[in-house]
Amino acid sequence: MKVLVVKMSSMGDVFHLFPALTDAKCAIPDLQFDWVVEEGFAEIPAWHPAVQNVYRIGLRRWRKGWFEPANRHERKTFFSQLKHKHYDLVVDAQGLLKSAWVVRKVEGEKVGFDWHSAREPLVSWFYDRKVAVAKEQHAITRLRQLMAGACGYDLPDMNENHIEYGLDHQAWSKPDFLHTELDDAPYWVGLHGTTWDTKLWPERYWVELIRHQADKGLKVVLPWGNEEEKARAQRLLEKANLVFDQAWVPQERLALTDMARLLKFSEFVVSVDTGLSHVAAALDVPMVVLYRVTDPKLVGALGPNVTRLVSPLGPQYLKQFSPGQAERSLEGLDVDSVLKSLAMMSASSSDSLSQGLKS
């Protein structure tokens, strides 16, 4: 059975689909997936063993110059690739007009969310078959239900603490920079960059946490995605008074696969609400995620080794603070709360190892 899934963006959304693919592959072993994804995330789908072909779409870039000859040619080439294939199912896993626009151009039975389930209800008009999925659930659960309805199998256990992303990462080796830059020493990763200023964790908190872990002998890696984040990372290390062999800020922006490997081999991750937190969650890395002005209930990082700290203002999705809100948005997100969460995860991990040895 050959299935094309359309899930183009964002990074978190892409990772949310993996457990559904794992369910489907377990239920129907000969199932094979192809995937349409935004070109910036094209490395990711191939990390799942059920995915054969990845089609890179440049929709974000095309929109900036829709009628430019080069973009028109790219669109024509992109869709000509898809039109040469027939799929048993074409599943719109995004539920947006932009994803339905892609789905309708591909040959095969088209399946997606029904009118009451889709983020943009009009998309249901474009499907041959529609699946009803309750909205007030985490995106991972919704996608697992959509895929089960599309492919016709019963769902396994829906316990959010037993999610199987199914990524083929066990054979990953350490990237060379861990040898050259960190001398294979234990390290943790601070994911400090995000899209909204209101999501940021105060620099004084980062400095305190970095200094605390350095005193315990743990090195810190502060990756970055743009020049502003790079400058912040360097500033944090300067304020923490770390010497060169206690920390590392990459000189160049890490490729996505290198970033994933950096996260995989870390002792733990502390992250603001950012797409990379979903990468760490899928790799089962112990992680504390700080939700200052966003609510993780429906789209947050999810996994057995993820601890989510949410401020009282989390559900409000504030892009600007009114007087007094900045302070309130940090309630429960102080350094002590992070350290307690890390200690609890460490104790839980030790207990699990002990139980495993006894059995």
HELIX and SHEET records of a PDB file:
HELIX    1   1 MET A   11  HIS A   16  1                                   6    
HELIX    2   2 PHE A   18  ALA A   27  1                                  10    
HELIX    3   3 GLU A   39  PHE A   41  5                                   3    
HELIX    4   4 PRO A   45  TRP A   47  5                                   3    
HELIX    5   5 LEU A   59  ARG A   63  1                                   5    
HELIX    6   6 PRO A   69  LYS A   83  1                                  15    
HELIX    7   7 LEU A   97  VAL A  103  1                                   7    
HELIX    8   8 PRO A  121  PHE A  126  5                                   6    
HELIX    9   9 ALA A  139  CYS A  151  1                                  13    
HELIX   10  10 GLU A  160  HIS A  162  5                                   3    
HELIX   11  11 ASP A  176  THR A  180  1                                   5    
HELIX   12  12 ASP A  197  LYS A  199  5                                   3    
HELIX   13  13 GLU A  203  ASP A  215  1                                  13    
HELIX   14  14 GLU A  227  ALA A  240  1                                  14    
HELIX   15  15 PHE A  244  GLN A  246  5                                   3    
HELIX   16  16 LEU A  256  LYS A  264  1                                   9    
HELIX   17  17 LEU A  276  ALA A  282  1                                   7    
HELIX   18  18 PRO A  296  VAL A  299  1                                   4    
HELIX   19  19 GLY A  314  GLN A  316  5                                   3    
HELIX   20  20 GLN A  325  ARG A  328  1                                   4    
HELIX   21  21 VAL A  335  LYS A  358  1                                  24    
SHEET    1   A 6 VAL A  51  ILE A  57  0                                        
SHEET    2   A 6 GLN A  32  GLU A  38  1                                        
SHEET    3   A 6 LYS A   2  VAL A   6  1                                        
SHEET    4   A 6 HIS A  86  ASP A  92  1                                        
SHEET    5   A 6 GLU A 107  PHE A 113  1                                        
SHEET    6   A 6 ARG A 129  VAL A 131  1                                        
SHEET    1   B 6 ALA A 247  TRP A 248  0                                        
SHEET    2   B 6 LYS A 219  VAL A 221  1                                        
SHEET    3   B 6 TYR A 187  LEU A 191  1                                        
SHEET    4   B 6 VAL A 269  VAL A 272  1                                        
SHEET    5   B 6 MET A 287  TYR A 291  1                                        
SHEET    6   B 6 VAL A 306  VAL A 310  1                                        
END                                                                             
